[in-house]
Amino acid sequence: MKLEKAFDNILVVGLGLVGGSILKSLKYYSFGGDVYGLDSDHKIITEAHKLGLIKNQDTKITHELKKTLVIFSIPTLSIDKAIKELKKYSNLIDPLFTDTCSVKSSVLESLKKENPELISNFVLSHPIAGSEKNGLSSSLPNLFEKKLTIICPHEDNRDSDLKKVECFWNELKSLTKRLPPDYHDDIFAKTSHLPHVISFTLMDALFKNLGLKTFLYSGGSLEDYTRIASSDPLMWKDIMMANEKHIIESIEMFKDSLERLLFLIKDKDDKELLSFFSSVKKSRDSLL
Amino acid sequence: MKLEKAFDNILVVGLGLVGGSILKSLKYYSFGGDVYGLDSDHKIITEAHKLGLIKNQDTKITHELKKTLVIFSIPTLSIDKAIKELKKYSNLIDPLFTDTCSVKSSVLESLKKENPELISNFVLSHPIAGSEKNGLSSSLPNLFEKKLTIICPHEDNRDSDLKKVECFWNELKSLTKRLPPDYHDDIFAKTSHLPHVISFTLMDALFKNLGLKTFLYSGGSLEDYTRIASSDPLMWKDIMMANEKHIIESIEMFKDSLERLLFLIKDKDDKELLSFFSSVKKSRDSLL
């Protein structure tokens, strides 16, 4: 499927790192339709227009937009607010919606509660691509290249719509994979949200104890290890709130392993410590 | 100071990643003296000889070695065993000793207990350079380039000996910095041993829960985040045993921050969660 066959227009709501990277990718890969953008910070709209990324120069998109893909690229809990802004500033005829949020069940629940009429036209996506840097100025045309985007089908989706959204991500050179929303939220709690929790708390603990000496002797490796602790606070606050249940489970799961190792260290258990590290190394190496 | 003025010979005990990298660096930077090597695995000695890295082809270094720097590049708790091997296989006249272990107080304690006659000729060093890969075959001639080596002076050291060992590391293009042994062990418990503990336990928890699916959807970032969990198990078992007190303290310090964040998530405290992440980001960004 060519993307232009599926959509005449693309409208990105939220022009931060991910939204901005979508705009730059569409330009880079020469999308033949029209591209629009909205952001709660209206100055960013003007900026994106000046960069030649979007057609509108302010919030006024007064004419009717047909065959439009709307992409919400916003913090997870801002979906209602963003839909309100969208309704206020645009005139969409039969659009298809998607998003880039890191938690999927909460977006679905919010839609069911606040905007049930949109559900059947809403395809949930999550591009596994990002950076600790924020904002349009940090966005990249190749952010999604060779990365994976998870599509989370729900019971009201039409397969044709799922395919259109998959076509969109493929056009940005991203691979796609379908997973159920709750399974997505569970596995990403463990493999993404938990490492962020750990990185944030490690950085918190180190800075409280070592202050300006934190990175003094680490030769770059600790800077690298805590890199994701510089990620967008609002985005991560929302993820914690939206995926609370799975994140708490994943922290408890991690604490179990940490307590086990702490016990072995306190117990000075030479043999079991070696067995612990050997087994972990063996597990990790087996996955590579 | 030219390294050849300080030493006629260099003898590396332990030809793994770090020891092997020392040999390759000495060759790369054309050290003018003679280089020897010993390893508990005698095949490695032959291998290093075949690579043109050391003069001896087996454990037999029968002639007298004068003005020799001996570098113990071994797991932290193997120092006594390595000294025994050294005495068995070499004939050293008035040597100077150093090591590359990650914990310093325990090396000093072990010397005081088992080999007190060596203490005044033993300079403690710790090059902050490594890899999750092991062995001579993974060693690199530029492993120490632009990295930092910590020198931990103790009360029996002569300043002239400290300077000779600093000259050695500088010759391998490493920077040097002096820190007291216990201060070293405390700060590296926090900035190096703790991140390793976290990485090992995260990998343990994830693999136990997700098995072969652990890296399936993470797009490379989790592989990177857990990279150090593939580090040498014996080396890390020894570090845990040797720096037990400081590592336990650092784990408790980390657990405090983790419990705080867990509490905020469970409490659904929107405002405090945002403040937590913002403060951590601000701290980290202020250090860069």
Interface residues (C-beta under 8 A of the other chain):
Chain A: I128 A129 K147 L148 I150 K177 L179 I187 F188 K190 T191 S192 L194 P195 V197 I198 S199 F200 T201 L202 M203 D204 A205 L206 F207 K208 N209 L210 L212 K213 T214 F215 Y217 S218 G219 S221 L222 E223 Y225 T226 I228 A229 S230 S231 D232 P233 L234 W236 K237 M240 M241 E244 I247 I248 I251 M253 F254 K255 D256 S257 L258 R260 L261 L262 L264 I265 K266 K268 D270 L273 L274 F276 F277 S278 S279 V280 K281 S283 R284 D285 L287 L288
Chain B: I128 A129 K147 L148 I150 K177 L179 I187 F188 K190 T191 S192 L194 P195 V197 I198 S199 F200 T201 L202 M203 D204 A205 L206 F207 K208 N209 L210 L212 K213 T214 F215 Y217 S218 G219 S221 L222 E223 Y225 T226 I228 A229 S230 S231 D232 P233 L234 W236 K237 M240 M241 E244 I247 I248 I251 M253 F254 K255 D256 S257 L258 R260 L261 L262 L264 I265 K266 K268 D270 L273 L274 F276 F277 S278 S279 V280 K281 S283 R284 D285 L287 L288
